[in-house]
Amino acid sequence: MKRPTNPSSFIILLVLAGLLISGCAEKLPPADPDLAQQMQREGLSLLNRGDFTGASAKLSGAIQYDPQNSRAYLTYTEVLESIRLFDGAIDVFKNAVDRLPAGDPSLPLIHYRYGLLLARNGTDIKKAKQSLTHVTDPAQKLDLQGVIEIYDARPGAALALFGNALAETKNRDQQARIHYHTALAYHKLGDTAKSNEALFHAVNNASSLALKNHIRVFFDTRQPP
């Protein structure tokens, strides 16, 4: 991973490195689910106040004290994506997929978010397709399939998938994510007007901090983040 220029991002990168180094089971501290829950609550509180560095430290601690705390993985990756540490988020998602039991109810969502980041890398399309097989929500499955099509050089094919995905969900944040991906597809096709229209809907519906960051980068640069 490249060293970020933002000092807070660099501190979080150091926290993340510590978490990944301790990723082997024998290097994790003794499990303490109660402490993990407390650290997760504190991390969420810090995140809501905009303290990404403090939230990162608490959430990484929650994962270390309870490696099967699926919500901590999801929240921690939200922090990492919000400050553009995308490679770090991929590493944390990989840990989640490796550690969580097969029946964990959060795994399909984790695979969805993991697959989106893998597809975005362009070189990890095969891994993104593997994650796609674990996604159960119809809208998320169609959305991830569409993103894979974009980065596999078939943005036109992605548009029909996004249209079907929108019909499968009433969740505003999910709709925003699909609209954002639709904007990416139209951008790849060179249709600025339709890309802007889709981006408008994404901005008006997004609540996820990570998604807002993706939209902000794309809006500013007209390039995928």
Number of C-alpha atoms within 10 A of each C-alpha: 8 8 10 15 8 9 11 15 19 16 17 24 21 13 18 22 14 14 19 16 10 14 17 10 11 8 10 16 12 11 15 13 17 12 14 23 19 13 22 27 17 18 27 22 14 17 22 12 11 12 15 23 20 19 26 28 22 25 30 28 22 30 28 25 21 21 24 21 21 21 18 27 25 21 20 29 27 22 24 23 22 19 19 18 22 20 16 20 24 20 15 24 24 15 19 25 19 12 15 16 12 11 8 11 11 16 23 22 17 23 26 24 23 27 31 24 22 23 23 20 15 15 12 16 21 15 13 26 17 12 23 24 14 16 21 15 15 14 24 27 22 24 30 30 24 28 29 26 20 25 21 17 13 16 22 16 15 26 23 13 21 27 17 14 24 22 11 16 15 10 11 16 19 23 24 26 27 29 27 27 27 31 30 29 29 22 20 20 15 11 13 15 12 16 22 19 15 21 25 17 18 26 19 11 18 20 15 15 16 19 20 21 16 19 26 15 14 18 17 9 10 17 11 16 16
